[in-house]
Amino acid sequence: MKLRDKSTLNRSTYFEKFGSMEAPVLRLALKTTEKHRPIADICWSSDESLIIVGHGKSLHIWQKKGKGFNLLKLDGHTKPITAVAYSSACSVALSVSEDRTVRCWLPSILGKGTFFRIHNARINSICMSTNGREFLTAADDKIVKLSQVSRKSDTVSVTFMKSFVGHTNWVRCARFSTDEKLVYTVGDEGLFRIWSKDTGKQLSSFGSRSIPAGQRCTSFEISPNGIHMAAVVGPSAQIYDLRTCLVIGTLTPPESAVTKLAWHHSGTELGCTCSDGAVRMYTVPDMETDFKIDCSDSELSSICYGKRSMLTGDKAGQLLVWGVKYMPPAQPEPIPAPTPAPPTRLPPVEIKDGVVRVAVRNQTTLPQQLGRSMAVLEGELAVLVSTMRVLENRVTVLEDGLV
């Protein structure tokens, strides 16, 4: 494990700005005894009691029990699973596969599953909304589809809502924006596209100059704060500022390649799995390596963050559970608001026939009262003079116009 050297930085300034993360600690290693198959994708359930794993053609659900996990193995796909998700609203696990289907699974011993064919080609990604009901799928039929999952008792159904059509090549990934008003997609034509979720119309596109010729973007993730987007492009991870849609940094691990990435909930920590079996954690937009963790002798293929945990999976079928501790940026102490001074009470003033009369209650404070009264009169007189000048200018303009 290699720790980033921050000796050249002002530590107090650094942590006040980005917060700090301690080195992840290995908690558990989970692996089945069956033939080794690569882990395609992993995710937590909403309460982090289940780990959903796409393992070859099977969906593995690890149920938390005490300090360990019990395994549920669910079969049904005829070709390898490509991505998984979890519906918090329906308590259902979802998986998509090269067999063109979306399957919804009840996480129980019976392992009831329902499949829906909503694409005409291999499905590459699935993304669940925060409400746990709507999800996006991207496929090799060049289409992104928005669907809705619902559950009544043990019956799960999927309803098609709309399609996002416009890509000219296979679509690799689709994600909701942070506020879920937009949909971001990327295809093998080398363009990121932005769509309106409500209308299904394309609003913009970018990335034509940032993705090198001969390379493609295989996946991307949007930061929880909605400011940055990290994309796997060739062997590197490109960081985009979504406010300008421009690349602000490129992360290339030495003698390795980025395979998958995930954002920590802080929005500034980015975890990247690499082909050399290591996880590299970066601070964005600082673009420096915080940690390098050697996880496996095999290529890592998936990563996912929980509230206080991190999951990694490799192509040998091993799943690792890591403990993660993050300290948010220090919040400056609020500066107390100054106590307003009590309003100054001026004596009543009366102007009549050019004579100024001031009501005096105390003869000893007469000079001070007169001084304050004269200051008020001077201020009002200055306002009157400026008003007269403006009126004179307007009268002059009107006269010139009449002439």
PESUL-V467010 format. One record per residue. N is the residue number from 0. PHI is phi in whole degrees, 0 to 359 (NA if undefined). OMEGA is omega in whole degrees, 0 to 359 (* if undefined). Layout:
# PESUL-V467010
n: [N & N]
phi: [PHI & PHI]
omega: [OMEGA & OMEGA]
This chain:
# PESUL-V467010
n: [0 & 1 & 2 & 3 & 4 & 5 & 6 & 7 & 8 & 9 & 10 & 11 & 12 & 13 & 14 & 15 & 16 & 17 & 18 & 19 & 20 & 21 & 22 & 23 & 24 & 25 & 26 & 27 & 28 & 29 & 30 & 31 & 32 & 33 & 34 & 35 & 36 & 37 & 38 & 39 & 40 & 41 & 42 & 43 & 44 & 45 & 46 & 47 & 48 & 49 & 50 & 51 & 52 & 53 & 54 & 55 & 56 & 57 & 58 & 59 & 60 & 61 & 62 & 63 & 64 & 65 & 66 & 67 & 68 & 69 & 70 & 71 & 72 & 73 & 74 & 75 & 76 & 77 & 78 & 79 & 80 & 81 & 82 & 83 & 84 & 85 & 86 & 87 & 88 & 89 & 90 & 91 & 92 & 93 & 94 & 95 & 96 & 97 & 98 & 99 & 100 & 101 & 102 & 103 & 104 & 105 & 106 & 107 & 108 & 109 & 110 & 111 & 112 & 113 & 114 & 115 & 116 & 117 & 118 & 119 & 120 & 121 & 122 & 123 & 124 & 125 & 126 & 127 & 128 & 129 & 130 & 131 & 132 & 133 & 134 & 135 & 136 & 137 & 138 & 139 & 140 & 141 & 142 & 143 & 144 & 145 & 146 & 147 & 148 & 149 & 150 & 151 & 152 & 153 & 154 & 155 & 156 & 157 & 158 & 159 & 160 & 161 & 162 & 163 & 164 & 165 & 166 & 167 & 168 & 169 & 170 & 171 & 172 & 173 & 174 & 175 & 176 & 177 & 178 & 179 & 180 & 181 & 182 & 183 & 184 & 185 & 186 & 187 & 188 & 189 & 190 & 191 & 192 & 193 & 194 & 195 & 196 & 197 & 198 & 199 & 200 & 201 & 202 & 203 & 204 & 205 & 206 & 207 & 208 & 209 & 210 & 211 & 212 & 213 & 214 & 215 & 216 & 217 & 218 & 219 & 220 & 221 & 222 & 223 & 224 & 225 & 226 & 227 & 228 & 229 & 230 & 231 & 232 & 233 & 234 & 235 & 236 & 237 & 238 & 239 & 240 & 241 & 242 & 243 & 244 & 245 & 246 & 247 & 248 & 249 & 250 & 251 & 252 & 253 & 254 & 255 & 256 & 257 & 258 & 259 & 260 & 261 & 262 & 263 & 264 & 265 & 266 & 267 & 268 & 269 & 270 & 271 & 272 & 273 & 274 & 275 & 276 & 277 & 278 & 279 & 280 & 281 & 282 & 283 & 284 & 285 & 286 & 287 & 288 & 289 & 290 & 291 & 292 & 293 & 294 & 295 & 296 & 297 & 298 & 299 & 300 & 301 & 302 & 303 & 304 & 305 & 306 & 307 & 308 & 309 & 310 & 311 & 312 & 313 & 314 & 315 & 316 & 317 & 318 & 319 & 320 & 321 & 322 & 323 & 324 & 325 & 326 & 327 & 328 & 329 & 330 & 331 & 332 & 333 & 334 & 335 & 336 & 337 & 338 & 339 & 340 & 341 & 342 & 343 & 344 & 345 & 346 & 347 & 348 & 349 & 350 & 351 & 352 & 353 & 354 & 355 & 356 & 357 & 358 & 359 & 360 & 361 & 362 & 363 & 364 & 365 & 366 & 367 & 368 & 369 & 370 & 371 & 372 & 373 & 374 & 375 & 376 & 377 & 378 & 379 & 380 & 381 & 382 & 383 & 384 & 385 & 386 & 387 & 388 & 389 & 390 & 391 & 392 & 393 & 394 & 395 & 396 & 397 & 398 & 399 & 400 & 401 & 402]
phi: [NA & 247 & 255 & 296 & 272 & 256 & 293 & 276 & 257 & 284 & 300 & 296 & 294 & 298 & 289 & 295 & 273 & 250 & 80 & 219 & 232 & 280 & 298 & 301 & 244 & 291 & 257 & 215 & 238 & 244 & 204 & 277 & 269 & 282 & 302 & 297 & 227 & 292 & 274 & 276 & 199 & 218 & 201 & 272 & 284 & 297 & 264 & 59 & 262 & 232 & 246 & 263 & 230 & 272 & 235 & 64 & 271 & 254 & 257 & 257 & 241 & 266 & 264 & 289 & 216 & 65 & 264 & 236 & 223 & 255 & 257 & 247 & 252 & 242 & 248 & 172 & 291 & 264 & 223 & 303 & 286 & 252 & 200 & 225 & 204 & 222 & 263 & 288 & 287 & 250 & 53 & 228 & 267 & 239 & 219 & 238 & 214 & 290 & 276 & 77 & 244 & 253 & 243 & 249 & 238 & 271 & 285 & 220 & 298 & 294 & 62 & 294 & 224 & 234 & 248 & 224 & 261 & 248 & 230 & 255 & 207 & 308 & 263 & 260 & 208 & 219 & 222 & 266 & 284 & 291 & 281 & 75 & 239 & 264 & 213 & 253 & 229 & 239 & 220 & 283 & 275 & 71 & 233 & 250 & 236 & 255 & 228 & 230 & 254 & 218 & 218 & 229 & 61 & 260 & 258 & 249 & 228 & 237 & 244 & 288 & 247 & 198 & 245 & 246 & 248 & 165 & 291 & 254 & 212 & 304 & 264 & 268 & 204 & 217 & 219 & 282 & 288 & 299 & 273 & 62 & 265 & 238 & 234 & 253 & 222 & 216 & 234 & 288 & 284 & 89 & 231 & 270 & 238 & 246 & 237 & 278 & 294 & 287 & 263 & 80 & 268 & 284 & 260 & 196 & 210 & 202 & 102 & 296 & 260 & 266 & 266 & 298 & 297 & 88 & 246 & 217 & 266 & 267 & 196 & 206 & 220 & 261 & 295 & 301 & 276 & 76 & 268 & 240 & 227 & 250 & 230 & 276 & 237 & 62 & 272 & 240 & 246 & 262 & 253 & 251 & 266 & 289 & 285 & 241 & 60 & 242 & 285 & 249 & 182 & 230 & 251 & 237 & 292 & 293 & 54 & 202 & 218 & 283 & 252 & 213 & 211 & 205 & 265 & 286 & 296 & 292 & 84 & 242 & 258 & 240 & 257 & 235 & 275 & 232 & 289 & 271 & 83 & 245 & 253 & 247 & 247 & 240 & 259 & 246 & 267 & 294 & 63 & 239 & 283 & 276 & 218 & 233 & 244 & 280 & 256 & 207 & 278 & 260 & 292 & 283 & 235 & 201 & 207 & 206 & 256 & 251 & 294 & 226 & 211 & 218 & 247 & 227 & 228 & 239 & 282 & 270 & 91 & 266 & 247 & 245 & 249 & 245 & 269 & 234 & 239 & 238 & 254 & 294 & 302 & 294 & 268 & 297 & 294 & 295 & 277 & 296 & 291 & 297 & 286 & 295 & 290 & 297 & 297 & 282 & 267 & 268 & 292 & 301 & 237 & 229 & 245 & 214 & 56 & 76 & 248 & 265 & 243 & 242 & 281 & 249 & 263 & 225 & 295 & 290 & 256 & 301 & 301 & 294 & 295 & 296 & 297 & 294 & 296 & 296 & 294 & 295 & 296 & 297 & 297 & 292 & 294 & 296 & 296 & 297 & 297 & 295 & 295 & 297 & 295 & 297 & 296 & 298 & 297 & 293 & 297 & 297 & 296 & 295 & 298 & 297 & 293 & 291 & 294]
omega: [180 & 181 & 180 & 179 & 180 & 184 & 181 & 183 & 169 & 189 & 181 & 179 & 182 & 184 & 175 & 184 & 187 & 190 & 182 & 178 & 176 & 180 & 179 & 181 & 181 & 180 & 184 & 171 & 184 & 180 & 178 & 181 & 182 & 181 & 182 & 174 & 182 & 173 & 183 & 184 & 179 & 174 & 175 & 164 & 186 & 180 & 178 & 173 & 180 & 171 & 181 & 186 & 171 & 189 & 185 & 178 & 185 & 171 & 178 & 176 & 178 & 181 & 181 & 179 & 184 & 178 & 181 & 182 & 171 & 186 & 168 & 179 & 184 & 181 & 179 & 179 & 179 & 177 & 186 & 176 & 180 & 182 & 181 & 178 & 179 & 178 & 179 & 181 & 184 & 184 & 183 & 173 & 180 & 177 & 175 & 191 & 174 & 179 & 173 & 184 & 167 & 179 & 179 & 187 & 171 & 183 & 180 & 180 & 179 & 175 & 179 & 180 & 178 & 181 & 180 & 178 & 184 & 177 & 180 & 180 & 180 & 177 & 188 & 184 & 174 & 181 & 181 & 177 & 182 & 178 & 176 & 182 & 182 & 178 & 179 & 172 & 179 & 189 & 179 & 174 & 175 & 184 & 170 & 183 & 175 & 182 & 181 & 179 & 178 & 183 & 174 & 186 & 179 & 180 & 180 & 179 & 178 & 181 & 177 & 181 & 179 & 178 & 174 & 188 & 179 & 178 & 181 & 178 & 182 & 179 & 186 & 188 & 176 & 182 & 172 & 169 & 183 & 179 & 177 & 173 & 182 & 175 & 178 & 179 & 175 & 180 & 181 & 174 & 175 & 181 & 166 & 181 & 179 & 184 & 170 & 181 & 184 & 186 & 183 & 181 & 178 & 181 & 184 & 175 & 179 & 176 & 184 & 181 & 184 & 178 & 183 & 178 & 181 & 177 & 180 & 176 & 182 & 178 & 176 & 178 & 179 & 182 & 181 & 178 & 176 & 183 & 186 & 174 & 177 & 184 & 175 & 181 & 184 & 180 & 189 & 172 & 178 & 180 & 180 & 168 & 185 & 176 & 179 & 183 & 179 & 178 & 179 & 179 & 178 & 181 & 181 & 179 & 181 & 177 & 180 & 179 & 177 & 180 & 178 & 179 & 180 & 178 & 168 & 184 & 177 & 181 & 180 & 180 & 181 & 177 & 182 & 172 & 187 & 183 & 178 & 178 & 182 & 170 & 177 & 183 & 185 & 170 & 180 & 10 & 180 & 176 & 177 & 181 & 175 & 182 & 168 & 185 & 176 & 187 & 190 & 172 & 179 & 178 & 176 & 186 & 183 & 179 & 179 & 177 & 168 & 181 & 179 & 185 & 176 & 178 & 174 & 177 & 181 & 183 & 175 & 177 & 181 & 179 & 181 & 178 & 184 & 172 & 183 & 178 & 183 & 177 & 182 & 179 & 179 & 179 & 180 & 179 & 181 & 178 & 182 & 180 & 180 & 179 & 182 & 178 & 179 & 182 & 179 & 180 & 181 & 177 & 179 & 180 & 178 & 177 & 181 & 179 & 177 & 180 & 179 & 179 & 181 & 178 & 182 & 179 & 184 & 183 & 183 & 180 & 182 & 180 & 180 & 180 & 178 & 180 & 179 & 179 & 179 & 179 & 177 & 179 & 179 & 178 & 179 & 178 & 179 & 178 & 179 & 181 & 180 & 178 & 179 & 180 & 178 & 179 & 178 & 179 & 180 & 177 & 180 & 179 & 179 & 178 & 178 & 178 & 179 & 179 & *]
